[in-house]
């Protein structure tokens, strides 16, 4: 499935802490502009013409050098490293270190970075050097960083934390990193935000660190102007450690906070609050009736994960049931409450479905079936019968629930017939889900049938960008269950007109992949890339404006504007909303598996995914089409991994109110 750098401050209460912005932001970078058509076309087609790139690198124009660096980052070609080491580090350190980091682990790169580290005392430079060492260095480099930290020779706490984070992503770690991060939590305000982010992403169960994090939550919530980021990640650390302080007063302070991000994070973390009396659950009522629908929906989701005594479960069930039929709550909140109710009750029958169906969408009824510990025959039959008449998005919910009960279904004829029916649908999302989720035994027993189905799908859709998201699942099935067919399967896909499919298939069988040009699509996209300043998105809950960033992502901006002018986005839904994380739209099927039919390249950059950043969803590098998302919170783990092409400049309040399945009424581009 498909799933910032910006110094624009959001209006209260969405404004980020000033210190954190300074530490995490990148100064204004000039990269692409309208004169770079040849370079951009080469990058768009992934031919990465060296003659063009070298002419830019050897230019006296700093902007051209930065543009070349960005194209090299997209190329992932390490042969450029010796040339990169000759570029003036002082003038280009931000874009240069980003590009080096995108090229991956390299001893040469690490040596170069250490040389720069030894000659600078600039905090901004040290920050990006350390961050990049985490991407290209080895365990020895991590140990050296730790040693320098102990010797007080590291002046950028932000860089130190991000180095630890990036090393951790590559499974390079040290027992000493946790104690250093803990020291940053308690020693001063410098580095606290970054230390919390790193501890959250890497996970922590150390009781001393958790105690310090708990203290940070208590201190921060009582500040007149508290940091949303600090509370967001501190609460996240407690949640991942499955701990919440036994302090009802603190819980009330958090649940009544004016910031919806804090209330959402509290709803996630408070599942581990040690409830002792029925009155302790009062905060749930408050959050379920919250004026922000995402707070209410997250609370409904969170209750599902709570561990209740029998008495408390009875209380919660009595509390939830009337809310499911309360139309003052949003459809999404009612639906999630229904799924939670059925999971806690662990009972569902056709009569109950009939009673609740006027208040709950079908997708939630299908999901509820999957939450039962045992699925009776009549509900199996209900799901089988419902499948044929449903949309693909609801068919995915049905399929998911049936597969959760695949052990009960075994190899009985109804189940086998259903799987056969699904395969005959010739649906990429359905087939991919089957291949991923069916039991090994079923796949072994039915390998020939499944292989024929996916081979047929691959032949039919190999030139469809949507197929790229299914390729790896299909390939892994063939590799494990039909190994003699791997070469034939991949060879049939090497000629795909979709760049990423052809490249992946060629790589699997060691065949050289030759990129192809697409002038017909590049030209209209480039013509739109620098033409418009912004876009106004009108939704059924209000409107918001995004300002484009063509200097970093011109192809993405051009593609978005082209689609907007074609009214492609009009009346589509935000099919995916993760409270306090993202709102995502742009898929005509509302499944998250599809988009427009022309794929574009990924355009990663040093810009950060702060609150209000607008990015492109993807199922892997260079698989972007039309799905885009807006950040409801600041999540640095997306940096350098997704294309960021715009920032919300007006209407962030609307973004925070949008819920799953809310409709995009129109998107209008503004010169």
C-alpha positions as CSV (number, residue, x, y, z in Angstrom):
1,X,0.0,0.0,0.0
2,X,1.0,3.6,-0.5
3,X,1.2,5.2,2.2
4,X,10.2,19.3,5.9
5,X,12.1,21.4,5.8
6,X,10.2,24.6,6.4
7,X,10.6,27.6,8.6
8,X,7.0,28.7,8.4
9,X,5.4,28.9,11.8
10,X,1.9,27.5,12.2
11,X,-0.7,29.6,13.9
12,X,-1.4,28.7,17.6
13,X,-2.0,26.1,18.8
14,X,0.0,24.4,16.1
15,X,3.2,26.4,16.4
16,X,6.3,24.4,16.9
17,X,8.9,25.3,19.6
18,X,11.4,27.8,18.3
19,X,14.5,26.0,19.6
20,X,13.4,22.8,17.9
21,X,12.9,24.5,14.6
22,X,16.3,26.0,14.7
23,X,17.9,22.6,15.4
24,X,16.0,20.6,12.9
25,X,15.5,23.0,10.1
26,X,17.7,23.6,7.0
27,X,18.3,27.1,5.9
28,X,16.8,28.2,2.6
29,X,18.3,26.0,-0.1
30,X,18.2,27.1,-3.8
31,X,18.1,24.1,-6.0
32,X,16.0,23.6,-9.2
33,X,14.4,26.4,-11.2
34,X,12.8,26.8,-14.6
35,X,16.2,26.9,-16.4
36,X,17.0,23.3,-15.4
37,X,14.8,21.5,-18.0
38,X,17.6,19.3,-19.4
39,X,18.8,18.3,-15.9
40,X,15.3,17.6,-14.7
41,X,14.3,15.6,-17.8
42,X,17.4,13.4,-17.3
43,X,16.5,13.0,-13.6
44,X,12.9,12.3,-14.4
45,X,13.9,9.6,-16.9
46,X,16.5,8.2,-14.5
47,X,19.1,8.4,-17.2
48,X,21.1,10.9,-15.0
49,X,23.1,12.2,-17.9
50,X,26.7,12.6,-16.5
51,X,27.6,15.3,-19.0
52,X,24.8,17.5,-17.8
53,X,25.4,16.7,-14.1
54,X,29.1,17.4,-14.4
55,X,28.5,20.7,-16.1
56,X,26.4,21.7,-13.1
57,X,28.9,20.5,-10.6
58,X,31.7,22.5,-12.2
59,X,29.6,25.6,-12.4
60,X,30.5,28.8,-10.5
61,X,26.8,29.2,-9.8
62,X,26.1,27.8,-6.3
63,X,22.5,27.1,-7.1
64,X,23.5,24.9,-10.0
65,X,25.8,22.9,-7.8
66,X,23.0,22.3,-5.3
67,X,20.7,21.3,-8.1
68,X,23.3,18.8,-9.3
69,X,23.7,17.5,-5.8
70,X,20.0,16.8,-5.5
71,X,19.9,14.9,-8.8
72,X,22.9,12.8,-7.7
73,X,21.0,12.0,-4.5
74,X,18.2,10.7,-6.6
75,X,20.6,8.7,-8.8
76,X,22.1,6.9,-5.8
77,X,25.3,6.6,-7.8
78,X,28.4,6.3,-5.6
79,X,30.8,6.9,-8.4
80,X,30.2,10.6,-7.8
81,X,31.7,10.5,-4.3
82,X,35.2,11.6,-5.3
83,X,33.7,14.6,-7.1
84,X,31.5,15.4,-4.1
85,X,34.5,15.5,-1.8
86,X,36.0,18.4,-3.9
87,X,33.0,20.7,-3.5
88,X,33.3,23.6,-1.1
89,X,31.9,22.2,2.2
90,X,31.4,25.6,3.8
91,X,29.1,26.8,1.0
92,X,27.2,23.6,0.4
93,X,27.3,21.6,3.6
94,X,23.6,21.1,4.0
95,X,22.9,19.8,0.5
96,X,26.2,18.0,0.3
97,X,25.7,16.0,3.5
98,X,22.2,15.1,2.5
99,X,23.4,13.8,-0.9
100,X,26.2,11.8,0.7
101,X,23.7,10.3,3.2
102,X,21.4,9.2,0.4
103,X,24.2,7.3,-1.3
104,X,24.4,4.9,1.7
105,X,27.2,3.3,3.7
106,X,30.7,4.2,2.5
107,X,34.1,4.2,4.2
108,X,35.3,7.0,1.8
109,X,32.3,9.1,2.8
110,X,32.9,8.6,6.5
111,X,36.6,9.6,6.2
112,X,35.6,12.7,4.4
113,X,33.0,13.6,7.0
114,X,35.4,13.1,9.9
115,X,37.8,15.4,8.2
116,X,35.1,18.1,8.1
117,X,34.2,17.4,11.7
118,X,37.8,18.0,12.8
119,X,38.0,21.4,11.2
120,X,34.7,22.9,12.2
121,X,33.2,24.2,15.4
122,X,30.0,25.4,13.8
123,X,27.0,23.7,15.4
124,X,24.9,23.7,12.2
125,X,27.8,21.9,10.3
126,X,28.5,19.5,13.1
127,X,24.8,18.6,13.3
128,X,24.6,17.5,9.6
129,X,28.0,15.8,9.8
130,X,26.9,13.6,12.7
131,X,23.5,12.9,11.2
132,X,25.1,11.8,8.0
133,X,27.7,9.7,9.7
134,X,24.8,7.7,11.2
135,X,23.7,7.0,7.6
136,X,27.1,6.1,6.1
137,X,29.3,5.0,9.0
138,X,30.1,1.7,10.7
139,X,30.1,0.5,14.3
140,X,33.6,2.0,14.7
141,X,32.2,5.4,13.7
142,X,29.5,5.1,16.3
143,X,32.0,4.2,19.0
144,X,34.1,7.2,18.0
145,X,31.1,9.5,18.3
146,X,30.3,8.1,21.8
147,X,34.0,8.7,22.8
148,X,33.9,12.3,21.6
149,X,30.6,12.8,23.5
150,X,32.2,11.6,26.7
151,X,35.1,14.0,26.1
152,X,32.6,16.9,25.6
153,X,33.7,17.4,22.0
154,X,30.3,17.2,20.5
155,X,28.6,20.6,20.3
156,X,25.4,19.6,18.6
157,X,23.1,17.5,20.8
158,X,20.7,17.4,17.8
159,X,23.3,15.9,15.5
160,X,24.3,13.4,18.3
161,X,20.8,12.2,18.7
162,X,20.2,11.9,15.0
163,X,23.4,10.0,14.5
164,X,22.2,7.5,17.1
165,X,18.9,7.3,15.4
166,X,20.3,6.7,11.9
167,X,22.8,4.1,13.2
168,X,19.9,2.3,15.0
169,X,17.9,2.2,11.7
170,X,20.8,0.1,10.3
171,X,20.9,-2.1,13.4
172,X,24.2,-0.5,14.6
173,X,23.9,0.2,18.3
174,X,25.8,0.5,21.6
175,X,24.6,0.1,25.2
176,X,26.1,3.5,25.9
177,X,23.7,5.4,23.7
178,X,20.7,5.1,26.1
179,X,22.7,6.7,29.0
180,X,23.9,9.6,26.8
181,X,20.3,10.2,25.6
182,X,19.1,10.0,29.2
183,X,21.7,12.6,30.2
184,X,20.4,15.0,27.5
185,X,16.9,14.6,29.0
186,X,17.9,15.8,32.4
187,X,21.0,18.0,32.0
188,X,19.5,20.9,30.1
189,X,16.9,21.9,27.5
190,X,19.4,21.5,24.7
191,X,18.9,18.2,22.9
192,X,15.8,17.3,24.9
193,X,13.4,17.2,21.9
194,X,15.8,15.2,19.8
195,X,16.6,12.8,22.6
196,X,12.9,12.1,23.1
197,X,12.4,11.6,19.4
198,X,15.3,9.2,19.2
199,X,14.3,7.2,22.3
200,X,10.8,6.9,20.9
201,X,11.8,5.6,17.5
202,X,14.4,3.2,18.9
203,X,12.3,2.1,21.9
204,X,13.3,2.1,25.6
205,X,12.3,0.1,28.7
206,X,15.0,1.4,31.1
207,X,13.2,2.3,34.3
208,X,15.5,5.3,35.0
209,X,14.8,6.8,31.6
210,X,11.1,6.1,31.9
211,X,11.1,7.9,35.3
212,X,12.8,10.9,33.7
213,X,10.3,10.9,30.8
214,X,7.4,10.8,33.3
215,X,8.9,13.9,35.1
216,X,9.2,15.7,31.7
217,X,5.5,15.1,31.0
218,X,4.6,16.4,34.5
219,X,6.8,19.5,34.1
220,X,5.9,20.3,30.5
221,X,2.1,20.0,30.8
222,X,2.2,22.6,33.6
223,X,4.2,25.1,31.6
224,X,2.2,28.2,30.4
225,X,3.5,27.6,26.9
226,X,4.3,23.9,26.6
227,X,6.0,22.1,23.7
228,X,3.6,19.9,21.7
229,X,6.6,18.0,20.3
230,X,8.0,17.2,23.8
231,X,4.7,16.0,25.1
232,X,3.9,14.1,21.9
233,X,7.1,12.0,22.0
234,X,7.3,11.7,25.8
235,X,3.8,10.2,25.9
236,X,4.8,8.0,22.9
237,X,7.8,6.7,24.9
238,X,5.5,5.8,27.8
239,X,3.0,4.1,25.4
240,X,5.7,2.0,23.7
241,X,6.9,0.9,27.2
242,X,3.3,0.1,28.1
243,X,3.4,2.4,31.1
244,X,1.4,5.3,32.3
245,X,1.8,7.1,35.7
246,X,-0.7,6.2,38.4
247,X,-1.8,9.8,38.7
248,X,-5.4,10.7,37.9
249,X,-4.7,14.5,38.2
250,X,-2.1,14.2,35.5
251,X,-4.4,12.3,33.3
252,X,-7.1,15.0,33.7
253,X,-4.6,17.7,32.9
254,X,-3.6,16.0,29.7
255,X,-7.1,15.1,28.5
256,X,-8.3,18.7,29.0
257,X,-5.4,20.3,27.3
258,X,-6.4,22.7,24.5
259,X,-4.0,21.0,21.9
260,X,-5.7,18.2,20.0
261,X,-2.3,16.5,19.4
262,X,-1.8,16.2,23.1
263,X,-5.3,14.8,23.7
264,X,-4.8,12.3,20.9
265,X,-1.4,11.2,22.3
266,X,-3.0,10.9,25.7
267,X,-5.7,8.7,24.3
268,X,-3.1,6.4,22.9
269,X,-0.9,6.3,26.0
270,X,-3.6,6.2,28.7
271,X,-4.6,2.6,27.8
272,X,-1.9,1.7,30.3
273,X,-3.3,3.8,33.1
274,X,-3.9,1.6,36.2
275,X,-7.7,2.0,36.4
276,X,-8.9,1.2,39.9
277,X,-12.5,2.5,40.1
278,X,-15.3,3.0,37.6
279,X,-14.9,6.7,38.0
280,X,-11.4,6.5,36.6
281,X,-13.0,5.9,33.2
282,X,-14.7,9.3,33.2
283,X,-11.9,10.8,31.0
284,X,-13.0,8.4,28.2
285,X,-16.4,10.0,28.0
286,X,-14.8,13.4,27.7
287,X,-12.5,12.3,24.9
288,X,-15.2,10.3,23.0
289,X,-17.3,13.4,23.0
290,X,-14.4,15.7,22.0
291,X,-15.2,18.4,19.5
292,X,-12.2,17.2,17.4
293,X,-13.3,14.0,15.6
294,X,-9.8,12.6,15.5
295,X,-9.5,12.8,19.3
296,X,-12.8,10.9,19.6
297,X,-11.9,8.3,17.0
298,X,-8.4,7.7,18.5
299,X,-10.1,7.2,21.9
300,X,-12.5,4.6,20.4
301,X,-9.5,2.8,18.9
302,X,-7.5,3.0,22.1
303,X,-10.2,1.4,24.3
304,X,-9.9,-1.7,22.1
305,X,-6.4,-2.3,23.4
306,X,-7.1,-1.9,27.1
307,X,-7.0,-4.8,29.5
308,X,-10.1,-4.8,31.7
309,X,-11.2,-6.8,34.7
310,X,-14.6,-8.4,34.2
311,X,-16.3,-5.7,36.3
312,X,-14.6,-2.9,34.4
313,X,-15.4,-4.6,31.0
314,X,-19.1,-4.6,31.9
315,X,-19.0,-1.0,32.9
316,X,-17.3,0.0,29.6
317,X,-19.7,-2.1,27.5
318,X,-22.7,-0.3,29.1
319,X,-21.0,3.0,28.5
320,X,-20.1,2.3,24.8
321,X,-23.3,0.7,23.6
322,X,-25.5,3.8,23.5
323,X,-22.8,5.9,21.9
324,X,-22.7,3.6,18.9
325,X,-26.2,4.8,18.0
326,X,-25.5,8.5,18.9
327,X,-25.5,10.4,15.6
328,X,-23.9,13.4,17.3
329,X,-20.7,11.4,17.0
330,X,-19.0,11.1,13.6
331,X,-19.6,8.0,11.5
332,X,-15.9,7.1,12.0
333,X,-16.1,7.3,15.8
334,X,-19.3,5.3,15.9
335,X,-17.8,2.7,13.6
336,X,-14.6,2.3,15.7
337,X,-16.7,2.1,18.8
338,X,-18.7,-0.7,17.3
339,X,-15.6,-2.7,16.5
340,X,-14.3,-2.0,20.0
341,X,-17.7,-3.1,21.5
342,X,-17.7,-6.3,19.6
343,X,-14.1,-7.1,20.5
344,X,-14.8,-6.6,24.2
345,X,-18.2,-8.5,24.1
346,X,-16.6,-11.2,21.9
347,X,-20.1,-11.9,20.4
348,X,-21.7,-11.0,17.1
349,X,-24.6,-12.4,15.2
350,X,-26.8,-11.5,12.2
351,X,-29.4,-10.0,14.5
352,X,-26.9,-7.6,16.0
353,X,-25.7,-6.6,12.6
354,X,-29.2,-5.8,11.6
355,X,-29.7,-3.6,14.7
356,X,-26.5,-1.6,14.4
357,X,-26.2,-1.3,10.6
358,X,-28.3,1.9,10.4
359,X,-25.6,3.6,12.6
360,X,-22.4,1.8,11.4
361,X,-20.8,1.5,8.0
362,X,-20.3,-1.9,6.4
363,X,-16.6,-1.6,6.7
364,X,-16.8,-1.6,10.5
365,X,-19.1,-4.5,10.6
366,X,-16.7,-6.5,8.5
367,X,-13.8,-5.4,10.7
368,X,-15.7,-6.4,13.8
369,X,-16.0,-10.0,12.5
370,X,-12.2,-10.2,12.4
371,X,-12.0,-9.1,16.1
372,X,-13.9,-12.2,17.4
373,X,-11.8,-15.0,18.9
374,X,-14.0,-17.5,17.0
375,X,-16.1,-16.8,13.9
376,X,-19.3,-18.9,13.7
377,X,-20.4,-20.5,10.4
378,X,-23.2,-18.0,9.9
379,X,-20.8,-15.1,10.0
380,X,-18.4,-16.9,7.6
381,X,-21.4,-17.2,5.3
382,X,-22.4,-13.6,5.8
383,X,-18.9,-12.5,4.8
384,X,-18.7,-14.9,1.8
385,X,-22.1,-13.7,0.6
386,X,-21.4,-10.0,1.1
387,X,-18.1,-10.1,-0.8
388,X,-19.5,-10.2,-4.4
389,X,-21.6,-7.0,-4.1
390,X,-19.1,-4.8,-2.2
391,X,-16.5,-2.2,-3.4
392,X,-12.9,-3.2,-3.5
393,X,-12.2,-1.2,-0.3
394,X,-14.8,-3.2,1.6
395,X,-13.8,-6.4,-0.1
396,X,-10.4,-5.8,1.5
397,X,-12.0,-5.6,5.0
398,X,-13.9,-8.8,4.3
399,X,-10.8,-10.6,3.1
400,X,-8.8,-9.4,6.1
401,X,-11.4,-10.7,8.6
402,X,-11.7,-14.1,6.9
403,X,-7.9,-14.5,6.8
404,X,-7.7,-13.7,10.5
405,X,-9.9,-16.8,11.0
406,X,-8.1,-19.0,8.4
407,X,-7.1,-21.6,10.9
408,X,-10.8,-22.2,11.7
409,X,-11.6,-22.2,8.0
410,X,-8.8,-24.7,7.3
411,X,-9.2,-26.2,3.8
412,X,-12.9,-26.6,3.8
413,X,-14.6,-26.2,0.5
414,X,-16.3,-22.9,1.2
415,X,-13.0,-21.3,2.1
416,X,-11.2,-22.8,-0.9
417,X,-14.0,-21.6,-3.2
418,X,-13.8,-18.1,-1.7
419,X,-10.1,-17.9,-2.2
420,X,-10.6,-19.0,-5.8
421,X,-13.3,-16.3,-6.2
422,X,-10.9,-13.7,-4.9
423,X,-8.1,-14.7,-7.3
424,X,-10.6,-14.5,-10.2
425,X,-11.3,-10.9,-9.3
426,X,-8.0,-10.0,-11.0
427,X,-7.5,-7.3,-8.3
428,X,-4.0,-6.4,-7.4
429,X,-4.8,-5.3,-3.8
430,X,-6.8,-8.5,-3.1
431,X,-4.3,-10.8,-4.7
432,X,-1.4,-9.1,-2.8
433,X,-3.2,-9.4,0.5
434,X,-3.9,-13.1,-0.2
435,X,-0.3,-13.9,-1.1
436,X,0.9,-12.1,2.1
437,X,-1.6,-13.5,4.6
438,X,-2.5,-17.0,3.5
439,X,-0.9,-19.8,5.6
440,X,2.2,-21.5,4.3
441,X,0.4,-24.8,4.2
442,X,-2.4,-23.4,2.1
443,X,0.0,-21.8,-0.3
444,X,1.9,-25.0,-0.5
445,X,-1.2,-27.1,-1.2
446,X,-2.5,-24.6,-3.8
447,X,0.8,-23.2,-5.2
448,X,0.0,-24.0,-8.8
449,X,-3.4,-22.3,-8.7
450,X,-2.0,-19.2,-6.9
451,X,1.0,-19.0,-9.3
452,X,-1.2,-19.0,-12.4
453,X,-3.4,-16.3,-10.9
454,X,-0.5,-14.0,-10.1
455,X,1.3,-14.7,-13.3
456,X,-1.8,-13.7,-15.2
457,X,-2.2,-10.6,-13.1
458,X,1.5,-9.7,-13.7
459,X,1.1,-10.1,-17.4
460,X,-2.1,-7.9,-17.5
461,X,-0.8,-5.1,-15.2
462,X,2.9,-5.0,-15.8
463,X,2.6,-1.6,-17.5
464,X,0.4,-0.3,-14.7
465,X,2.2,1.8,-12.0
466,X,-0.1,0.2,-9.4
467,X,1.5,-3.2,-10.1
468,X,4.8,-1.9,-8.6
469,X,3.3,-2.1,-5.1
470,X,2.5,-5.8,-5.6
471,X,5.7,-6.9,-7.3
472,X,7.6,-7.8,-4.2
473,X,4.8,-9.9,-2.7
474,X,4.4,-11.8,-5.9
475,X,8.1,-12.3,-6.3
476,X,8.5,-13.7,-2.8
477,X,5.7,-16.2,-3.4
478,X,7.3,-17.4,-6.6
479,X,10.7,-17.6,-5.0
480,X,9.5,-19.8,-2.2
481,X,6.7,-21.9,-3.7
482,X,7.7,-22.0,-7.5
483,X,11.4,-21.4,-7.5
484,X,11.9,-22.9,-11.0
485,X,9.6,-20.2,-12.4
486,X,11.5,-17.2,-10.9
487,X,13.5,-16.5,-14.1
488,X,10.5,-16.7,-16.4
489,X,8.3,-14.6,-14.0
490,X,10.9,-11.8,-13.7
491,X,11.9,-11.9,-17.4
492,X,8.4,-11.3,-18.4
493,X,8.4,-8.0,-16.4
494,X,11.8,-6.6,-17.4
495,X,10.2,-4.9,-20.4
496,X,7.6,-3.1,-18.3
497,X,7.0,0.5,-19.3
498,X,7.0,1.3,-15.6
499,X,10.5,2.3,-14.5
500,X,10.5,0.8,-11.0
501,X,8.9,-2.5,-12.1
502,X,11.4,-3.1,-14.9
503,X,14.3,-2.1,-12.6
504,X,13.2,-4.4,-9.8
505,X,12.5,-7.4,-12.1
506,X,15.8,-7.0,-13.8
507,X,17.7,-6.8,-10.5
508,X,16.2,-10.0,-9.2
509,X,17.7,-12.0,-12.1
510,X,20.9,-10.0,-12.5
511,X,19.9,-8.5,-15.7
512,X,21.1,-5.0,-16.6
513,X,18.2,-2.6,-16.7
514,X,18.1,0.1,-19.3
515,X,16.0,3.1,-18.5
516,X,13.6,4.6,-21.1
517,X,12.5,8.1,-21.8
518,X,9.0,9.5,-21.4
519,X,9.0,12.9,-23.2
520,X,5.3,12.7,-23.7
521,X,4.6,12.9,-20.0
522,X,7.6,14.9,-18.9
523,X,6.8,18.0,-21.1
524,X,3.3,18.8,-19.7
525,X,4.5,18.1,-16.1
526,X,7.5,20.4,-16.5
527,X,5.3,23.1,-18.0
528,X,3.3,23.2,-14.8
529,X,6.2,22.8,-12.3
530,X,7.0,26.5,-11.8
531,X,3.7,28.1,-13.0
532,X,1.7,28.1,-9.8
533,X,2.5,29.5,-6.3
534,X,-0.1,27.6,-4.3
535,X,-3.3,25.6,-4.3
536,X,-6.6,26.0,-2.4
537,X,-8.1,22.7,-1.2
538,X,-11.8,22.9,-0.4
539,X,-13.2,20.1,1.8
540,X,-16.6,19.4,3.4
541,X,-15.1,20.7,6.7
542,X,-13.5,23.9,5.3
543,X,-10.6,24.9,3.2
544,X,-6.8,25.1,3.5
545,X,-4.1,26.5,1.3
546,X,-0.7,24.9,0.4
547,X,2.3,26.7,-0.9
548,X,4.4,24.7,-3.4
549,X,8.1,24.0,-3.2
550,X,9.2,23.5,-6.8
551,X,12.8,24.3,-6.0
552,X,13.0,20.9,-4.2
553,X,10.3,18.8,-6.0
554,X,9.4,20.4,-9.4
555,X,8.2,17.1,-11.0
556,X,5.9,16.4,-8.0
557,X,4.5,20.0,-8.0
558,X,4.0,19.9,-11.8
559,X,2.2,16.5,-11.6
560,X,0.0,17.7,-8.7
561,X,-1.0,20.9,-10.6
562,X,-1.7,18.9,-13.8
563,X,-4.0,16.6,-11.9
564,X,-5.7,19.5,-10.1
565,X,-6.4,21.3,-13.4
566,X,-7.9,18.0,-14.7
567,X,-10.1,18.0,-11.6
568,X,-8.7,14.6,-10.7
569,X,-8.9,15.2,-6.9
570,X,-12.4,16.6,-6.9
571,X,-14.9,14.5,-4.8
572,X,-12.2,12.0,-3.8
573,X,-11.9,11.2,-0.1
574,X,-9.2,11.3,2.5
575,X,-9.1,7.5,2.6
576,X,-6.5,7.3,5.3
577,X,-6.3,9.5,8.5
578,X,-4.0,8.6,11.3
579,X,-4.8,11.0,14.2
580,X,-1.9,13.3,15.0
581,X,0.1,11.9,12.1
582,X,-1.4,12.4,8.6
583,X,-4.4,12.9,6.4
584,X,-4.1,11.2,3.0
585,X,-6.1,11.4,-0.2
586,X,-5.8,11.1,-4.0
587,X,-6.9,7.5,-4.6
588,X,-10.0,7.1,-6.8
589,X,-10.6,3.6,-5.4
590,X,-10.4,4.7,-1.7
591,X,-8.3,1.7,-0.9
592,X,-4.8,3.2,-0.7
593,X,-3.6,0.9,-3.5
594,X,-4.2,3.0,-6.5
595,X,-3.9,6.5,-8.0
596,X,-3.4,8.2,-11.4
597,X,-1.9,6.1,-14.1
598,X,1.3,8.1,-14.7
599,X,4.0,7.4,-12.2
600,X,6.6,10.0,-11.2
601,X,10.0,9.9,-9.6
602,X,10.7,10.3,-5.9
603,X,12.1,13.7,-5.0
604,X,13.7,13.4,-1.6
605,X,15.2,16.5,-0.1
606,X,16.7,17.9,3.2
607,X,13.4,19.5,4.1
608,X,11.6,18.3,7.2
609,X,8.2,16.8,7.7
610,X,6.9,19.3,10.2
611,X,3.3,20.0,11.0
612,X,1.6,21.2,7.9
613,X,4.1,19.6,5.5
614,X,2.6,18.1,2.3
615,X,4.2,14.9,0.9
616,X,3.6,12.1,-1.6
617,X,2.5,8.7,-0.5
618,X,4.4,5.7,-2.1
619,X,4.8,2.0,-2.0
620,X,8.6,2.4,-2.5
621,X,11.0,4.6,-4.2
622,X,9.8,6.0,-7.6
623,X,6.2,4.7,-7.2
624,X,4.4,8.0,-6.5
625,X,1.3,8.9,-8.6
626,X,-1.5,11.0,-7.1
627,X,-1.7,10.1,-3.4
628,X,-0.6,12.9,-1.2
629,X,-0.7,13.6,2.6
630,X,-0.6,16.5,5.0
631,X,1.1,16.2,8.4
632,X,-1.0,16.7,11.5
633,X,2.1,16.5,13.6
634,X,5.9,16.7,13.3
635,X,7.4,13.3,12.4
636,X,11.1,13.5,11.5
637,X,11.4,9.8,10.6
638,X,9.8,10.6,7.2
639,X,12.7,13.0,6.3
640,X,14.6,11.9,3.3
641,X,12.3,9.0,2.6
642,X,9.2,10.7,1.2
643,X,8.8,13.6,-1.3
644,X,7.9,16.9,0.4
645,X,6.5,19.3,-2.1
646,X,4.4,21.9,-0.3
647,X,3.5,23.4,3.1
648,X,0.2,24.5,4.6
649,X,0.2,28.3,4.7
650,X,-3.4,28.8,5.7
651,X,-6.2,26.7,7.3
652,X,-4.2,24.3,9.5
653,X,-7.3,24.3,11.8
654,X,-9.2,22.6,8.9
655,X,-6.4,20.0,8.5
656,X,-6.7,19.1,12.2
657,X,-10.5,18.6,11.9
658,X,-10.5,16.3,8.9
659,X,-11.4,12.7,9.5
660,X,-11.1,9.5,7.4
661,X,-13.6,9.5,4.5
662,X,-14.1,13.3,4.6
663,X,-14.4,14.5,1.0
664,X,-12.2,16.8,-1.0
665,X,-14.6,19.0,-2.9
666,X,-12.1,20.7,-5.2
667,X,-8.4,21.6,-5.6
668,X,-7.7,25.0,-7.4
669,X,-4.2,26.0,-8.3
670,X,-3.2,29.7,-7.8
671,X,-0.6,31.5,-9.9
